[in-house]
């Protein structure tokens, strides 16, 4: 592989003076030693360093730096305060005796700036350079492109300067590298799919999900790879986990892509060779302990099947709507938790042969085979009896079908 460009100094072409890490963790190393860990109790000087590092192509007056970093604090003499912080920073960087030309931060004509002549290596530059090289080979040499992408992704341990989560000056830069990471994961997955390397896709997506659990594409690719790898059960388990997480955290129901993936996971079957393999396939992952909960699309299919059976045999069945009305003052997450508790209760309190689904954010539809509307009323009254009126959980309507 060709050598990657690195920040090198016209003053010194030897090894870089500093090795800087910013993705998922922050550190500055000199001669293999962490300068950050060796200078305890110096949060402000490293905030100053991170700010100048992030904006190393700009110049700042002392007042501008103070306004950006410590706007909520008042100083009688901001210039003197900043000079003291700069002095402490140079001590931590071990630059007290270094010539001004070789100091990391310089003060010229009333402005502070990052010294573009110093020799240093920083992970974000290498990260971006590897991705750009990968893009060049993406069409003509996919294996080489993939190697470069994977090397870049290995550098990304998390967001840029994560400890500066509340600093506005870092937001746009952080989002830039996050977008680069997300798009590079997706490009890598597409290359891996073409060579059917499902194990690597699973590994890559699992790491990506640890970094950004809210990116739906990672979950879809993970479940698809699990499916292609014959790990349908794990795919279904992940679907239940992530859709539950989205609902509890943000009140979001599964997207159309998620629902389509759920159908694919349910519809995947292994070849049937004999009666034994048939029963093994049918009994796999079968749960007969509780009532059957399913997604609305599956519920519709069960309803249609029950309707056909009823028309043929004349046997009645009933459906009912259980409503969890919103409670004044409850947040979206509190309401989602209420609905989740109700779901678990219905699963345990209904009969094993009963089916139910969460139709929308606050209503469940319950299907009871072989019962009329009177029995349905009694069953749901018994099931919901543990809930006090203050919980606002009630049966909204019941319909008997035959």
QUIFEN-V129468 format. One record per residue. N is the residue number from 1. RES is the residue in one small letter. PHI is phi in whole degrees, -180 to 180 (NA if undefined). D_CENTER is the distance of its C-alpha to the mean C-alpha in Angstrom with 1 decimal. Layout:
n=N res=RES phi=PHI d_center=D_CENTER
n=N res=RES phi=PHI d_center=D_CENTER
//
This chain:
n=1 res=x phi=NA d_center=32.0
n=2 res=x phi=-68 d_center=33.3
n=3 res=x phi=-65 d_center=32.9
n=4 res=x phi=-88 d_center=30.2
n=5 res=x phi=-66 d_center=31.4
n=6 res=x phi=-139 d_center=31.0
n=7 res=x phi=-61 d_center=32.1
n=8 res=x phi=-123 d_center=35.7
n=9 res=x phi=-100 d_center=38.5
n=10 res=x phi=-64 d_center=41.9
n=11 res=x phi=-78 d_center=43.3
n=12 res=x phi=-143 d_center=42.0
n=13 res=x phi=-98 d_center=41.0
n=14 res=x phi=-80 d_center=40.4
n=15 res=x phi=-60 d_center=37.2
n=16 res=x phi=-60 d_center=34.6
n=17 res=x phi=-68 d_center=35.5
n=18 res=x phi=-126 d_center=32.0
n=19 res=x phi=-111 d_center=28.7
n=20 res=x phi=-116 d_center=25.8
n=21 res=x phi=-113 d_center=22.2
n=22 res=x phi=-134 d_center=19.6
n=23 res=x phi=-91 d_center=16.2
n=24 res=x phi=87 d_center=14.4
n=25 res=x phi=-161 d_center=17.9
n=26 res=x phi=-117 d_center=21.2
n=27 res=x phi=-160 d_center=24.5
n=28 res=x phi=-128 d_center=27.8
n=29 res=x phi=-115 d_center=30.1
n=30 res=x phi=-135 d_center=33.7
n=31 res=x phi=55 d_center=35.8
n=32 res=x phi=81 d_center=33.0
n=33 res=x phi=-105 d_center=32.9
n=34 res=x phi=-77 d_center=30.1
n=35 res=x phi=-76 d_center=31.7
n=36 res=x phi=-69 d_center=28.9
n=37 res=x phi=-70 d_center=29.5
n=38 res=x phi=-84 d_center=33.2
n=39 res=x phi=-120 d_center=33.4
n=40 res=x phi=-71 d_center=32.4
n=41 res=x phi=67 d_center=32.5
n=42 res=x phi=-132 d_center=31.9
n=43 res=x phi=-60 d_center=28.7
n=44 res=x phi=-67 d_center=30.4
n=45 res=x phi=-68 d_center=31.8
n=46 res=x phi=-79 d_center=28.4
n=47 res=x phi=-63 d_center=27.0
n=48 res=x phi=-62 d_center=29.9
n=49 res=x phi=-62 d_center=29.2
n=50 res=x phi=-63 d_center=25.5
n=51 res=x phi=-63 d_center=26.7
n=52 res=x phi=-69 d_center=29.5
n=53 res=x phi=-64 d_center=27.3
n=54 res=x phi=-65 d_center=24.8
n=55 res=x phi=-115 d_center=27.8
n=56 res=x phi=-73 d_center=30.1
n=57 res=x phi=-101 d_center=31.6
n=58 res=x phi=-127 d_center=33.0
n=59 res=x phi=-118 d_center=35.7
n=60 res=x phi=-140 d_center=35.8
n=61 res=x phi=-75 d_center=38.6
n=62 res=x phi=-56 d_center=38.5
n=63 res=x phi=-64 d_center=38.1
n=64 res=x phi=-65 d_center=35.2
n=65 res=x phi=-64 d_center=33.3
n=66 res=x phi=-62 d_center=34.2
n=67 res=x phi=-66 d_center=33.1
n=68 res=x phi=-74 d_center=29.6
n=69 res=x phi=-92 d_center=29.0
n=70 res=x phi=-133 d_center=31.0
n=71 res=x phi=-64 d_center=31.9
n=72 res=x phi=-83 d_center=32.2
n=73 res=x phi=-105 d_center=34.7
n=74 res=x phi=-111 d_center=38.4
n=75 res=x phi=-130 d_center=40.5
n=76 res=x phi=-70 d_center=44.3
n=77 res=x phi=-137 d_center=44.2
n=78 res=x phi=-57 d_center=40.7
n=79 res=x phi=-64 d_center=42.2
n=80 res=x phi=-66 d_center=43.6
n=81 res=x phi=-61 d_center=40.4
n=82 res=x phi=-68 d_center=38.4
n=83 res=x phi=-61 d_center=41.2
n=84 res=x phi=-65 d_center=40.9
n=85 res=x phi=-65 d_center=37.1
n=86 res=x phi=-63 d_center=37.7
n=87 res=x phi=-63 d_center=40.4
n=88 res=x phi=-64 d_center=38.2
n=89 res=x phi=-64 d_center=35.4
n=90 res=x phi=-65 d_center=38.1
n=91 res=x phi=-65 d_center=39.3
n=92 res=x phi=-66 d_center=35.8
n=93 res=x phi=-83 d_center=35.6
n=94 res=x phi=59 d_center=39.2
n=95 res=x phi=-117 d_center=40.6
n=96 res=x phi=-60 d_center=43.5
n=97 res=x phi=-98 d_center=46.1
n=98 res=x phi=-82 d_center=44.4
n=99 res=x phi=-61 d_center=46.1
n=100 res=x phi=-53 d_center=44.6
n=101 res=x phi=-64 d_center=43.9
n=102 res=x phi=-107 d_center=41.5
n=103 res=x phi=-79 d_center=39.7
n=104 res=x phi=-63 d_center=36.0
n=105 res=x phi=-114 d_center=36.5
n=106 res=x phi=-119 d_center=39.7
n=107 res=x phi=-120 d_center=41.7
n=108 res=x phi=-136 d_center=43.8
n=109 res=x phi=53 d_center=45.8
n=110 res=x phi=84 d_center=44.0
n=111 res=x phi=-127 d_center=40.4
n=112 res=x phi=-93 d_center=37.9
n=113 res=x phi=-152 d_center=36.0
n=114 res=x phi=-75 d_center=34.1
n=115 res=x phi=-78 d_center=36.7
n=116 res=x phi=-79 d_center=35.8
n=117 res=x phi=-97 d_center=38.5
n=118 res=x phi=-77 d_center=36.9
n=119 res=x phi=-100 d_center=35.5
n=120 res=x phi=-148 d_center=31.9
n=121 res=x phi=-124 d_center=28.9
n=122 res=x phi=-131 d_center=25.3
n=123 res=x phi=-62 d_center=22.1
n=124 res=x phi=-66 d_center=20.8
n=125 res=x phi=-68 d_center=24.1
n=126 res=x phi=-67 d_center=24.0
n=127 res=x phi=-56 d_center=20.3
n=128 res=x phi=-69 d_center=21.4
n=129 res=x phi=-66 d_center=24.7
n=130 res=x phi=-62 d_center=23.4
n=131 res=x phi=-66 d_center=21.3
n=132 res=x phi=-62 d_center=24.4
n=133 res=x phi=-65 d_center=26.6
n=134 res=x phi=-60 d_center=24.3
n=135 res=x phi=-62 d_center=24.5
n=136 res=x phi=-66 d_center=28.3
n=137 res=x phi=-98 d_center=28.5
n=138 res=x phi=-60 d_center=26.0
n=139 res=x phi=-91 d_center=28.9
n=140 res=x phi=-84 d_center=31.8
n=141 res=x phi=-141 d_center=30.4
n=142 res=x phi=-64 d_center=27.1
n=143 res=x phi=-63 d_center=27.2
n=144 res=x phi=-67 d_center=27.8
n=145 res=x phi=-60 d_center=25.0
n=146 res=x phi=-64 d_center=22.6
n=147 res=x phi=-59 d_center=23.9
n=148 res=x phi=-67 d_center=23.4
n=149 res=x phi=-61 d_center=19.8
n=150 res=x phi=-65 d_center=19.0
n=151 res=x phi=-65 d_center=21.0
n=152 res=x phi=-66 d_center=19.0
n=153 res=x phi=-64 d_center=15.6
n=154 res=x phi=-66 d_center=17.2
n=155 res=x phi=-80 d_center=17.8
n=156 res=x phi=-90 d_center=14.3
n=157 res=x phi=-97 d_center=13.4
n=158 res=x phi=152 d_center=11.1
n=159 res=x phi=-61 d_center=11.9
n=160 res=x phi=-64 d_center=15.6
n=161 res=x phi=44 d_center=17.7
n=162 res=x phi=-62 d_center=15.0
n=163 res=x phi=-72 d_center=18.0
n=164 res=x phi=-95 d_center=19.2
n=165 res=x phi=-64 d_center=16.5
n=166 res=x phi=-107 d_center=19.3
n=167 res=x phi=-95 d_center=21.4
n=168 res=x phi=-64 d_center=21.6
n=169 res=x phi=-72 d_center=23.1
n=170 res=x phi=-102 d_center=20.0
n=171 res=x phi=-58 d_center=17.6
n=172 res=x phi=-66 d_center=18.8
n=173 res=x phi=-68 d_center=18.9
n=174 res=x phi=-60 d_center=15.4
n=175 res=x phi=-64 d_center=14.1
n=176 res=x phi=-60 d_center=16.5
n=177 res=x phi=-73 d_center=15.2
n=178 res=x phi=-65 d_center=11.5
n=179 res=x phi=-63 d_center=12.8
n=180 res=x phi=-59 d_center=15.0
n=181 res=x phi=-63 d_center=12.4
n=182 res=x phi=-60 d_center=10.4
n=183 res=x phi=-67 d_center=13.9
n=184 res=x phi=-72 d_center=15.2
n=185 res=x phi=-60 d_center=12.8
n=186 res=x phi=-66 d_center=13.8
n=187 res=x phi=-65 d_center=17.4
n=188 res=x phi=-66 d_center=17.5
n=189 res=x phi=-62 d_center=16.4
n=190 res=x phi=-62 d_center=19.1
n=191 res=x phi=-67 d_center=21.6
n=192 res=x phi=-69 d_center=20.8
n=193 res=x phi=-63 d_center=21.3
n=194 res=x phi=-65 d_center=24.6
n=195 res=x phi=-105 d_center=25.8
n=196 res=x phi=57 d_center=24.3
n=197 res=x phi=-96 d_center=22.6
n=198 res=x phi=-67 d_center=20.3
n=199 res=x phi=-60 d_center=20.0
n=200 res=x phi=-69 d_center=18.6
n=201 res=x phi=-63 d_center=16.1
n=202 res=x phi=-60 d_center=14.9
n=203 res=x phi=-62 d_center=14.8
n=204 res=x phi=-66 d_center=13.1
n=205 res=x phi=-69 d_center=10.2
n=206 res=x phi=-63 d_center=10.0
n=207 res=x phi=-68 d_center=9.9
n=208 res=x phi=-62 d_center=7.3
n=209 res=x phi=-67 d_center=4.8
n=210 res=x phi=-63 d_center=6.4
n=211 res=x phi=-83 d_center=5.9
n=212 res=x phi=-143 d_center=2.7
n=213 res=x phi=-73 d_center=1.4
n=214 res=x phi=-87 d_center=3.4
n=215 res=x phi=-81 d_center=5.0
n=216 res=x phi=-62 d_center=7.6
n=217 res=x phi=-58 d_center=9.7
n=218 res=x phi=-61 d_center=8.1
n=219 res=x phi=-69 d_center=8.8
n=220 res=x phi=-65 d_center=12.1
n=221 res=x phi=-65 d_center=13.2
n=222 res=x phi=-63 d_center=12.6
n=223 res=x phi=-65 d_center=14.7
n=224 res=x phi=-64 d_center=17.2
n=225 res=x phi=-66 d_center=17.7
n=226 res=x phi=-61 d_center=18.2
n=227 res=x phi=-63 d_center=20.6
n=228 res=x phi=-66 d_center=22.5
n=229 res=x phi=-90 d_center=22.7
n=230 res=x phi=78 d_center=24.5
n=231 res=x phi=-109 d_center=21.8
n=232 res=x phi=-60 d_center=21.8
n=233 res=x phi=-60 d_center=21.6
n=234 res=x phi=-65 d_center=18.4
n=235 res=x phi=-63 d_center=17.0
n=236 res=x phi=-66 d_center=18.2
n=237 res=x phi=-62 d_center=17.0
n=238 res=x phi=-69 d_center=13.4
n=239 res=x phi=-60 d_center=14.0
n=240 res=x phi=-62 d_center=15.5
n=241 res=x phi=-65 d_center=12.8
n=242 res=x phi=-76 d_center=9.9
n=243 res=x phi=-68 d_center=12.4
n=244 res=x phi=-65 d_center=13.7
n=245 res=x phi=-63 d_center=10.6
n=246 res=x phi=-60 d_center=10.2
n=247 res=x phi=-70 d_center=14.0
n=248 res=x phi=-70 d_center=14.4
n=249 res=x phi=-82 d_center=11.9
n=250 res=x phi=-129 d_center=12.7
n=251 res=x phi=70 d_center=15.7
n=252 res=x phi=-96 d_center=14.4
n=253 res=x phi=-89 d_center=16.2
n=254 res=x phi=-57 d_center=15.3
n=255 res=x phi=-72 d_center=15.7
n=256 res=x phi=-63 d_center=18.6
n=257 res=x phi=-66 d_center=16.7
n=258 res=x phi=-65 d_center=15.1
n=259 res=x phi=-64 d_center=18.7
n=260 res=x phi=-64 d_center=20.2
n=261 res=x phi=-64 d_center=18.1
n=262 res=x phi=-60 d_center=19.2
n=263 res=x phi=-62 d_center=22.8
n=264 res=x phi=-63 d_center=22.6
n=265 res=x phi=-66 d_center=21.5
n=266 res=x phi=-75 d_center=24.4
n=267 res=x phi=-91 d_center=26.9
n=268 res=x phi=-81 d_center=26.6
n=269 res=x phi=-131 d_center=29.8
n=270 res=x phi=-86 d_center=31.6
n=271 res=x phi=-59 d_center=35.3
n=272 res=x phi=-96 d_center=37.8
n=273 res=x phi=-99 d_center=40.7
n=274 res=x phi=-154 d_center=42.8
n=275 res=x phi=-62 d_center=42.9
n=276 res=x phi=-64 d_center=41.2
n=277 res=x phi=-69 d_center=38.1
n=278 res=x phi=-63 d_center=38.1
n=279 res=x phi=-67 d_center=38.0
n=280 res=x phi=-63 d_center=35.5
n=281 res=x phi=-67 d_center=33.1
n=282 res=x phi=-71 d_center=33.8
n=283 res=x phi=-86 d_center=33.5
n=284 res=x phi=-61 d_center=30.3
n=285 res=x phi=61 d_center=27.5
n=286 res=x phi=-76 d_center=30.1
n=287 res=x phi=-123 d_center=29.8
n=288 res=x phi=-115 d_center=33.0
n=289 res=x phi=-80 d_center=32.4
n=290 res=x phi=-131 d_center=31.3
n=291 res=x phi=-62 d_center=31.4
n=292 res=x phi=-92 d_center=29.4
n=293 res=x phi=-101 d_center=26.2
n=294 res=x phi=-148 d_center=24.8
n=295 res=x phi=-73 d_center=23.1
n=296 res=x phi=-55 d_center=25.5
n=297 res=x phi=-64 d_center=26.3
n=298 res=x phi=-68 d_center=27.3
n=299 res=x phi=-59 d_center=29.2
n=300 res=x phi=-60 d_center=31.2
n=301 res=x phi=-65 d_center=32.3
n=302 res=x phi=-66 d_center=33.4
n=303 res=x phi=-61 d_center=35.2
n=304 res=x phi=-62 d_center=37.0
n=305 res=x phi=-63 d_center=38.0
n=306 res=x phi=-66 d_center=39.4
n=307 res=x phi=-65 d_center=41.2
n=308 res=x phi=-64 d_center=42.9
n=309 res=x phi=-63 d_center=43.9
n=310 res=x phi=-65 d_center=45.3
n=311 res=x phi=-66 d_center=47.3
n=312 res=x phi=-77 d_center=48.8
n=313 res=x phi=-100 d_center=49.7
n=314 res=x phi=83 d_center=50.1
n=315 res=x phi=-73 d_center=47.9
n=316 res=x phi=-85 d_center=46.1
n=317 res=x phi=-147 d_center=42.5
n=318 res=x phi=-134 d_center=40.8
n=319 res=x phi=-125 d_center=37.5
n=320 res=x phi=-142 d_center=36.4
n=321 res=x phi=-111 d_center=33.8
n=322 res=x phi=-103 d_center=32.4
n=323 res=x phi=-112 d_center=31.3
n=324 res=x phi=-107 d_center=29.2
n=325 res=x phi=-64 d_center=30.4
n=326 res=x phi=-59 d_center=28.3
n=327 res=x phi=-103 d_center=29.7
n=328 res=x phi=-56 d_center=30.6
n=329 res=x phi=91 d_center=28.7
n=330 res=x phi=-83 d_center=25.6
n=331 res=x phi=-80 d_center=22.2
n=332 res=x phi=-61 d_center=19.7
n=333 res=x phi=-69 d_center=17.8
n=334 res=x phi=-67 d_center=21.3
n=335 res=x phi=-64 d_center=22.4
n=336 res=x phi=-62 d_center=19.4
n=337 res=x phi=-67 d_center=20.4
n=338 res=x phi=-58 d_center=24.0
n=339 res=x phi=-64 d_center=23.3
n=340 res=x phi=-63 d_center=21.3
n=341 res=x phi=-64 d_center=24.4
n=342 res=x phi=-64 d_center=26.7
n=343 res=x phi=-59 d_center=25.1
n=344 res=x phi=-63 d_center=25.5
n=345 res=x phi=-65 d_center=29.1
n=346 res=x phi=-62 d_center=30.0
n=347 res=x phi=-61 d_center=28.8
n=348 res=x phi=-89 d_center=31.2
n=349 res=x phi=-90 d_center=34.0
n=350 res=x phi=-76 d_center=34.6
n=351 res=x phi=-76 d_center=36.6
n=352 res=x phi=-62 d_center=35.3
n=353 res=x phi=-87 d_center=36.5
n=354 res=x phi=-87 d_center=34.8
n=355 res=x phi=-127 d_center=31.8
n=356 res=x phi=-150 d_center=29.5
n=357 res=x phi=-146 d_center=26.4
n=358 res=x phi=-87 d_center=24.3
n=359 res=x phi=-76 d_center=25.8
n=360 res=x phi=-146 d_center=24.1
n=361 res=x phi=-67 d_center=22.3
n=362 res=x phi=-139 d_center=25.6
n=363 res=x phi=-129 d_center=27.9
n=364 res=x phi=-107 d_center=28.3
n=365 res=x phi=-109 d_center=30.9
n=366 res=x phi=-115 d_center=32.9
n=367 res=x phi=-117 d_center=35.3
n=368 res=x phi=-114 d_center=38.2
n=369 res=x phi=-75 d_center=40.4
n=370 res=x phi=76 d_center=44.1
n=371 res=x phi=-130 d_center=44.5
n=372 res=x phi=-93 d_center=46.1
n=373 res=x phi=-67 d_center=44.9
n=374 res=x phi=-64 d_center=47.0
n=375 res=x phi=-65 d_center=45.3
n=376 res=x phi=-59 d_center=41.9
n=377 res=x phi=-58 d_center=42.8
n=378 res=x phi=-65 d_center=43.8
n=379 res=x phi=-62 d_center=40.8
n=380 res=x phi=-69 d_center=38.3
n=381 res=x phi=-63 d_center=40.5
n=382 res=x phi=-65 d_center=40.4
n=383 res=x phi=-62 d_center=36.7
n=384 res=x phi=-93 d_center=35.9
n=385 res=x phi=-59 d_center=38.8
n=386 res=x phi=-68 d_center=36.7
n=387 res=x phi=-91 d_center=35.0
n=388 res=x phi=-71 d_center=37.1
n=389 res=x phi=-59 d_center=37.8
n=390 res=x phi=-65 d_center=35.7
n=391 res=x phi=-79 d_center=32.6
n=392 res=x phi=57 d_center=33.5
n=393 res=x phi=-112 d_center=32.9
n=394 res=x phi=-150 d_center=35.6
n=395 res=x phi=-88 d_center=36.7
n=396 res=x phi=-87 d_center=36.9
n=397 res=x phi=-159 d_center=38.8
n=398 res=x phi=-136 d_center=40.2
n=399 res=x phi=-136 d_center=41.7
n=400 res=x phi=-95 d_center=43.9
n=401 res=x phi=-128 d_center=44.1
n=402 res=x phi=-156 d_center=46.7
//
